[in-house]
């Protein structure tokens, strides 16, 4: 008890490194399984791909909705961190932007696997779109500004406009044989370059 008579809360214990690794492996495995088998895939399939037991999944994520939200947020965070890392890697800003868009396409393909659930009536998924915009639009803006500052791309591009264009091209990727969204996105990104 403190002097004021209220109980002092103990500081939360940091998570063990192996627990963090398990969670990362789990989220990556779940994302891959969601793409190939859908979000209703058996938990044992995700556990097998992650190399962990099903009890570990339920310990981290008691419900399927918890797992879906965590996968989505994990992928958004990965994309948000990738933008600055690509710029810092020393490639040209345009090359960093193009590589980030490639990662964005990977995310969108996975997201389409989640789309039915994310658009459901379950209110627990409502904040995810705002989270997506808050985290990724500024990253895209930074990459676009860097490439425009070096004269590699047009200076009048809006990040949300570019992201929506890429998203619309990726929307046709699911279930359409002969449709190569990545190839079409490549044409779009190449078309943003300044002539010369």
C-alpha positions, -999 to 999 in steps of 0.1 A, spaced: 0 0 0 12 35 -7 11 64 18 -23 74 3 -37 40 12 -41 28 -24 -25 -4 -36 5 1 -59 2 -19 -91 33 -41 -99 50 -32 -132 41 -57 -159 68 -83 -165 84 -81 -199 75 -109 -222 101 -135 -227 120 -135 -260 107 -170 -269 71 -158 -263 76 -129 -287 92 -152 -313 62 -176 -310 38 -148 -315 56 -135 -345 58 -170 -361 21 -175 -353 10 -142 -369 31 -149 -400 18 -185 -403 -18 -173 -398 -15 -147 -425 -2 -173 -449 -29 -198 -440 -56 -171 -443 -45 -164 -479 -45 -201 -490 -73 -215 -468 -94 -186 -457 -99 -171 -422 -120 -202 -412 -90 -225 -416 -85 -250 -387 -64 -236 -359 -43 -268 -361 -33 -258 -396 -20 -225 -384 -3 -241 -354 14 -267 -377 27 -240 -400 40 -220 -371 56 -250 -355 37 -245 -322 9 -262 -303 -28 -251 -306 -28 -243 -269 -2 -216 -276 -25 -200 -301 -54 -199 -277 -32 -186 -250 -22 -156 -272 -56 -152 -289 -86 -166 -271 -109 -160 -301 -106 -162 -339 -115 -125 -340 -85 -117 -317 -62 -136 -341 -76 -119 -372 -72 -85 -357 -37 -93 -346 -27 -106 -380 -40 -74 -397 -23 -51 -372 10 -71 -375 10 -67 -413 2 -30 -411 30 -25 -386 54 -44 -409 45 -22 -438 48 10 -417 83 0 -405 94 -11 -440 90 23 -456 117 41 -436 139 10 -436 138 9 -474 147 46 -477 175 42 -453 189 11 -472 205 35 -497 185 27 -528 171 55 -548 138 69 -533 119 56 -564 134 21 -559 124 22 -522 89 34 -531 85 6 -558 97 -20 -533 73 -7 -507 44 -9 -532 54 -45 -538 51 -52 -501 18 -33 -501 5 -56 -528 14 -86 -507 -5 -71 -478 -35 -64 -500 -37 -100 -513 -37 -112 -477 -62 -85 -467 -86 -98 -494 -84 -131 -477 -97 -113 -446 -121 -90 -464 -153 -109 -457 -146 -110 -420 -134 -73 -419 -166 -62 -436 -188 -82 -413 -213 -68 -388 -188 -75 -359 -180 -41 -345 -146 -54 -332 -132 -50 -367 -145 -14 -372 -113 5 -361 -90 -15 -384 -96 7 -415 -88 39 -396 -57 22 -381 -46 12 -417 -50 48 -429 -33 64 -399 -2 41 -401 3 37 -439 -8 69 -456 21 89 -439 46 62 -449 34 63 -485 36 101 -484 72 101 -471 82 77 -499 64 98 -526 79 130 -513 114 116 -513 111 103 -548 96 136 -560 124 156 -543 150 137 -564 129 143 -596 122 106 -601 84 109 -600 58 135 -605 55 159 -576 17 161 -576 8 126 -564 -14 121 -533 -6 90 -512 -41 79 -507 -48 83 -544 -19 60 -552 -28 35 -525 -64 33 -537 -52 28 -573 -30 0 -562 -58 -14 -541 -83 -13 -570 -59 -32 -592 -54 -58 -565 -91 -63 -560 -93 -83 -592 -66 -107 -581 -87 -131 -561 -104 -158 -581 -95 -144 -615 -74 -168 -635 -50 -150 -659 -52 -117 -639 -18 -106 -627 -23 -77 -603 14 -74 -595 22 -69 -632 -5 -42 -636 6 -24 -604 41 -25 -619 28 -6 -649 11 19 -627 42 26 -606 64 28 -637 39 54 -651 45 77 -621 81 83 -632 92 116 -646 102 114 -683 139 120 -689 
